[in-house]
Amino acid sequence: MNPKAFLQTMIALASASLGLVAALAWNEAIKATLVRLGLGDSLSGLYTYAIIATVIAVVVLFWLGRLASRVGGEAAFQREAEG
């Protein structure tokens, strides 16, 4: 197993999944803000969740990026030139 390819795959999966979690958290917070005009409930909790999800995503991706730089600076996968 190629450790660079494995790490690149983990970064891609973590980026996608943590980005989705953060996006969904902000989506819920924004929806609750709009509902807040009438019956909004636990708005601060949704914003807190959105901020926490975003911070966790940034920290994990930063950590994976540092780990990738220790393994090797080159990307394990390279895109073919578009022509």
C-alpha positions as CSV (number, residue, x, y, z in Angstrom):
1,M,0.0,0.0,0.0
2,N,1.3,3.4,-0.9
3,P,1.2,5.7,2.2
4,K,1.1,8.9,0.1
5,A,-2.0,7.6,-1.8
6,F,-3.6,6.5,1.4
7,L,-3.0,9.9,3.0
8,Q,-4.3,11.8,-0.1
9,T,-7.4,9.7,0.0
10,M,-7.9,10.3,3.7
11,I,-7.5,14.1,3.1
12,A,-10.1,14.0,0.3
13,L,-12.6,12.0,2.4
14,A,-12.1,14.2,5.5
15,S,-12.4,17.4,3.5
16,A,-15.6,16.2,1.9
17,S,-17.2,14.8,5.1
18,L,-16.2,17.6,7.4
19,G,-17.1,20.2,4.8
20,L,-20.5,18.7,4.6
21,V,-21.0,18.7,8.4
22,A,-20.0,22.4,8.6
23,A,-22.3,23.3,5.6
24,L,-25.2,21.4,7.2
25,A,-24.6,23.1,10.5
26,W,-24.6,26.6,8.9
27,N,-27.7,25.6,6.9
28,E,-29.6,24.7,10.0
29,A,-28.4,27.9,11.8
30,I,-29.5,30.1,8.9
31,K,-32.9,28.3,8.6
32,A,-33.4,28.8,12.3
33,T,-32.6,32.5,12.0
34,L,-35.3,32.9,9.4
35,V,-37.7,30.9,11.6
36,R,-36.7,33.2,14.5
37,L,-38.8,35.9,13.0
38,G,-41.7,34.1,14.4
39,L,-41.1,31.0,16.5
40,G,-37.3,30.4,16.5
41,D,-36.1,27.9,19.1
42,S,-32.6,27.3,20.5
43,L,-30.9,29.6,17.9
44,S,-27.8,30.0,19.9
45,G,-27.4,26.3,20.1
46,L,-27.5,25.9,16.4
47,Y,-24.9,28.7,15.9
48,T,-22.7,27.1,18.5
49,Y,-22.9,23.8,16.7
50,A,-22.1,25.4,13.4
51,I,-19.0,27.2,14.9
52,I,-17.8,24.0,16.6
53,A,-18.3,21.9,13.4
54,T,-16.3,24.5,11.4
55,V,-13.5,24.7,14.0
56,I,-13.2,20.9,14.1
57,A,-13.1,20.7,10.3
58,V,-10.4,23.3,10.1
59,V,-8.3,21.7,12.8
60,V,-8.5,18.2,11.3
61,L,-7.7,19.4,7.8
62,F,-4.8,21.5,9.1
63,W,-3.5,18.4,11.0
64,L,-3.9,16.2,7.9
65,G,-2.1,18.8,5.8
66,R,0.9,18.9,8.2
67,L,1.0,15.1,8.2
68,A,0.9,15.1,4.4
69,S,3.8,17.5,4.3
70,R,5.9,15.2,6.5
71,V,5.2,12.2,4.3
72,G,6.2,14.1,1.2
73,G,5.5,17.3,-0.6
74,E,4.3,15.9,-3.9
75,A,0.7,14.9,-4.4
76,A,0.2,11.2,-4.7
77,F,-2.3,11.8,-7.5
78,Q,-1.7,14.1,-10.4
79,R,-4.3,15.3,-12.9
80,E,-3.6,14.7,-16.5
81,A,-3.1,17.8,-18.6
82,E,-6.3,18.9,-20.2
83,G,-5.7,19.4,-23.9
